[in-house]
């Protein structure tokens, strides 16, 4: 029996059990996927759940907020990408060592590139691809890593400037999260990525986009939030004539990569997509 799980808090919104159960079924594997809600400062419980991998009770774990960074202290090794990003979302055992990996970055980039295919004129005609990232928390780390490797020029709008500056380097600019500073960039921006939790269920009537601020003309909007079919940010962008998407595709791509790390089996995108579409989220 193959057993997987997810560590985070809260977990009531998670679609991961649905995705991985569908993957197991498609591969004719016997197994299950359980949720392990661990409150933000409960480090002993984090260690206890990780020990389930060491003892063989679990094959692998996913990690979501708020533990993508604080779980690192309990791992034996990190992959290069997880180390560079500074966050882990996938854990497995290799040669008796707990390995921390990050499938968020490639999952995000794969889904984004697929979504941008219809906008090749928007991207390819520019000398430099420019993105505005909303937020500088743990979710932003993987997005920044992916976009930097893909050659994007990055601006981060953050309310906690010091936190954002820790992510910054010569390829990154950090600006205050306000209308005055963001409006100065609107003519340059081709992509907006929301990495904040604003708009996540149950607060579906909230948006990270500042009231009264115009969207950058002709840009694409990508909202990492996935637990509502159309977030308020996505609705606002579409009303303004922009193409926009939620993070459901990223969720599928990162899950498929985690599943492959745990089982060695590649899973078709449509298997997980169909499982999501059968649920009402």
C-alpha positions as CSV (number, residue, x, y, z in Angstrom):
1,X,0.0,0.0,0.0
2,X,1.4,3.4,-1.1
3,X,0.6,6.2,1.3
4,X,1.1,9.9,0.7
5,X,0.1,13.0,2.6
6,X,0.0,16.8,2.9
7,X,1.3,18.9,5.7
8,X,-0.1,22.4,6.2
9,X,-2.6,24.6,8.0
10,X,-5.5,25.0,7.3
11,X,-6.1,22.1,4.9
12,X,-9.9,22.2,4.5
13,X,-9.6,23.7,1.0
14,X,-7.1,21.2,-0.4
15,X,-7.7,19.4,-3.6
16,X,-4.5,17.3,-3.3
17,X,-6.3,14.1,-2.1
18,X,-8.6,14.3,-5.1
19,X,-5.6,14.7,-7.5
20,X,-3.4,12.0,-6.1
21,X,-6.3,9.5,-5.6
22,X,-7.1,9.9,-9.3
23,X,-3.4,9.4,-10.2
24,X,-3.2,6.3,-8.1
25,X,-6.3,4.9,-9.7
26,X,-5.1,5.7,-13.3
27,X,-1.8,3.8,-12.6
28,X,-3.6,0.9,-11.0
29,X,-1.7,1.5,-7.7
30,X,-3.2,0.7,-4.3
31,X,-2.8,3.7,-2.0
32,X,-4.2,6.7,-0.3
33,X,-3.5,10.4,0.4
34,X,-4.1,11.9,3.8
35,X,-4.2,15.4,5.3
36,X,-2.0,16.3,8.2
37,X,-3.0,19.7,9.5
38,X,-0.2,21.1,11.7
39,X,-0.6,24.6,13.2
40,X,2.1,27.2,12.3
41,X,4.3,26.9,15.4
42,X,3.8,23.2,16.2
43,X,7.3,22.0,15.3
44,X,7.1,18.8,17.3
45,X,4.1,17.7,15.2
46,X,6.0,18.5,12.0
47,X,8.8,16.2,13.1
48,X,6.3,13.4,14.1
49,X,4.7,13.4,10.6
50,X,8.1,13.4,8.9
51,X,9.1,10.4,11.0
52,X,6.3,8.5,9.2
53,X,8.4,8.6,6.1
54,X,11.5,7.4,7.9
55,X,9.6,4.4,9.3
56,X,8.0,3.6,6.0
57,X,4.4,4.4,7.1
58,X,4.4,7.1,4.4
59,X,6.0,7.1,0.9
60,X,6.1,10.8,0.5
61,X,4.7,14.1,1.7
62,X,3.6,17.4,0.1
63,X,4.1,20.6,2.1
64,X,2.0,23.7,1.8
65,X,1.7,27.0,3.8
66,X,2.8,27.8,6.4
67,X,5.5,25.1,6.5
68,X,7.4,25.3,3.2
69,X,10.3,27.0,4.9
70,X,10.2,25.9,8.5
71,X,10.2,22.2,7.6
72,X,13.6,22.5,6.1
73,X,15.3,22.2,9.5
74,X,14.1,18.6,9.9
75,X,15.3,17.4,6.5
76,X,18.6,15.7,5.6
77,X,19.2,17.2,2.2
78,X,17.6,19.6,-0.3
79,X,17.7,19.4,-4.1
80,X,19.4,22.3,-5.8
81,X,16.2,24.0,-6.8
82,X,14.7,23.7,-3.2
83,X,17.9,25.0,-1.7
84,X,18.0,28.0,-4.1
85,X,14.3,28.7,-3.7
86,X,14.5,28.3,0.1
87,X,11.2,26.4,0.2
88,X,10.1,22.7,0.0
89,X,6.8,21.3,-1.2
90,X,7.7,17.7,-1.8
91,X,9.5,15.2,0.5
92,X,10.7,11.7,-0.1
93,X,13.2,9.2,1.3
94,X,16.3,8.3,-0.7
95,X,19.1,6.1,0.7
96,X,17.7,6.6,4.2
97,X,17.8,10.4,3.9
98,X,14.8,12.7,3.9
99,X,15.1,14.8,0.7
100,X,13.3,18.1,0.2
101,X,12.4,19.1,-3.3
102,X,10.3,21.9,-4.9
103,X,8.0,21.1,-7.8
104,X,6.1,24.4,-7.5
105,X,8.6,26.2,-9.7
106,X,8.6,23.9,-12.7
107,X,4.8,23.3,-12.2
108,X,4.1,27.0,-12.4
109,X,6.3,27.6,-15.4
110,X,4.9,24.7,-17.4
111,X,1.3,25.9,-16.8
112,X,2.2,29.6,-17.4
113,X,4.0,28.8,-20.7
114,X,0.9,26.8,-21.8
115,X,-1.3,29.7,-21.0
116,X,0.9,32.2,-22.8
117,X,1.0,30.2,-26.1
118,X,-1.9,32.3,-27.4
119,X,0.0,35.5,-26.6
120,X,3.2,34.8,-28.3
121,X,3.0,38.2,-30.0
122,X,2.7,39.9,-26.6
123,X,5.8,38.1,-25.3
124,X,8.1,37.7,-28.3
125,X,7.8,41.2,-29.7
126,X,9.3,42.7,-26.5
127,X,13.0,43.0,-26.0
128,X,12.5,42.2,-22.3
129,X,9.7,40.2,-20.7
130,X,8.5,42.1,-17.6
131,X,6.4,40.7,-14.7
132,X,4.9,42.3,-11.6
133,X,4.7,39.9,-8.7
134,X,2.2,40.7,-5.9
135,X,3.6,39.6,-2.6
136,X,6.9,38.3,-1.3
137,X,6.0,35.4,0.9
138,X,6.8,31.7,0.6
139,X,4.7,31.2,-2.6
140,X,6.6,34.0,-4.3
141,X,10.0,32.2,-4.0
142,X,9.2,29.5,-6.4
143,X,7.6,31.9,-8.9
144,X,10.6,34.2,-8.8
145,X,13.0,31.2,-9.3
146,X,11.0,30.0,-12.3
147,X,10.6,33.4,-14.0
148,X,14.3,34.4,-13.4
149,X,15.5,31.2,-15.1
150,X,13.1,31.9,-18.0
151,X,14.6,35.4,-18.5
152,X,11.8,37.6,-17.1
153,X,12.6,41.0,-15.6
154,X,10.9,41.0,-12.2
155,X,9.3,43.7,-10.0
156,X,7.9,42.7,-6.6
157,X,5.2,44.7,-5.0
158,X,5.3,44.1,-1.2
159,X,3.9,45.5,1.9
160,X,6.8,44.2,3.9
161,X,9.7,45.7,2.0
162,X,12.4,44.1,4.2
163,X,11.0,40.6,3.5
164,X,10.9,41.3,-0.2
165,X,14.4,42.7,-0.3
166,X,15.7,39.4,1.1
167,X,14.5,37.8,-2.2
168,X,16.0,40.6,-4.3
169,X,19.1,40.7,-6.3
170,X,20.5,42.6,-9.3
171,X,17.7,41.1,-11.5
172,X,14.9,42.1,-9.2
173,X,13.3,45.4,-8.1
174,X,11.2,45.8,-5.0
175,X,8.5,48.5,-4.8
176,X,5.9,49.3,-2.1
177,X,2.5,47.7,-2.6
178,X,0.6,50.9,-3.4
179,X,-1.1,52.6,-6.3
180,X,1.6,55.3,-6.7
181,X,4.5,52.9,-7.3
182,X,2.6,50.2,-9.2
183,X,1.1,52.8,-11.6
184,X,4.6,53.9,-12.7
185,X,5.2,50.4,-14.0
186,X,2.0,49.7,-15.8
187,X,3.3,50.6,-19.3
188,X,6.1,48.0,-18.9
189,X,4.2,45.1,-17.4
190,X,3.2,42.1,-19.6
191,X,2.4,39.7,-16.8
192,X,0.9,40.0,-13.3
193,X,1.3,37.1,-10.8
194,X,-0.6,37.1,-7.5
195,X,1.3,35.1,-4.9
196,X,-0.6,36.5,-1.9
197,X,-3.4,34.6,-0.2
198,X,-5.9,37.4,-0.8
199,X,-9.0,36.0,-2.4
200,X,-8.5,32.5,-1.1
201,X,-11.6,30.7,0.1
202,X,-13.5,31.5,2.2
203,X,-12.6,35.2,1.5
204,X,-13.6,34.9,-2.1
205,X,-14.8,38.5,-2.3
206,X,-11.4,40.0,-1.7
207,X,-8.8,40.9,-4.4
208,X,-5.1,41.7,-4.2
209,X,-5.5,44.3,-6.9
210,X,-5.7,47.8,-5.5
211,X,-9.1,49.5,-5.8
212,X,-9.2,52.1,-8.6
213,X,-5.9,51.1,-10.1
214,X,-6.0,50.3,-13.8
215,X,-4.6,47.0,-15.0
216,X,-1.6,47.1,-17.4
217,X,-3.0,47.2,-20.9
218,X,-2.7,44.0,-22.8
219,X,-1.1,42.1,-19.9
220,X,-1.9,38.6,-18.7
221,X,-2.9,37.9,-15.1
222,X,-2.0,34.7,-13.3
223,X,-3.6,34.1,-9.8
224,X,-1.9,31.3,-7.9
225,X,-5.1,30.8,-5.9
226,X,-6.9,27.8,-7.2
227,X,-9.7,26.9,-4.8
228,X,-12.3,28.9,-6.6
229,X,-13.0,28.5,-10.3
230,X,-12.8,32.2,-10.9
231,X,-11.2,34.4,-8.2
232,X,-12.2,38.0,-7.9
233,X,-8.8,39.0,-9.3
234,X,-9.4,36.9,-12.4
235,X,-12.9,38.3,-12.8
236,X,-11.6,41.9,-12.5
237,X,-8.9,41.2,-15.1
238,X,-11.3,39.7,-17.6
239,X,-13.7,42.6,-17.2
240,X,-10.8,44.8,-18.1
241,X,-10.2,42.8,-21.3
242,X,-7.2,40.8,-20.1
243,X,-6.6,37.1,-20.3
244,X,-6.5,35.6,-16.8
245,X,-6.3,32.3,-15.1
246,X,-6.2,30.8,-11.6
247,X,-3.5,28.5,-10.3
248,X,-5.4,25.2,-10.9
249,X,-3.1,24.3,-13.7
250,X,0.0,24.9,-11.6
251,X,-1.6,22.7,-8.9
252,X,-2.0,19.9,-11.3
253,X,1.5,20.2,-12.8
254,X,3.3,20.3,-9.4
255,X,1.2,17.4,-8.2
256,X,2.1,15.3,-11.2
257,X,5.8,16.0,-10.7
258,X,5.5,15.0,-7.0
259,X,3.7,11.9,-7.9
260,X,6.4,11.0,-10.4
261,X,9.1,11.5,-7.7
262,X,7.3,9.2,-5.3
263,X,6.2,6.4,-7.7
264,X,8.3,6.8,-10.9
265,X,5.1,7.0,-12.9
266,X,4.2,9.8,-15.2
267,X,0.6,10.9,-15.0
268,X,-1.4,12.6,-17.8
269,X,-2.5,16.1,-17.1
270,X,-6.1,15.3,-18.0
271,X,-6.4,12.6,-15.4
272,X,-6.0,15.2,-12.6
273,X,-7.9,17.9,-14.5
274,X,-10.9,15.6,-14.9
275,X,-10.8,14.9,-11.2
276,X,-10.9,18.6,-10.4
277,X,-13.7,19.2,-12.8
278,X,-15.8,16.5,-11.1
279,X,-15.6,18.5,-7.9
280,X,-17.4,21.7,-7.0
281,X,-14.8,24.0,-5.6
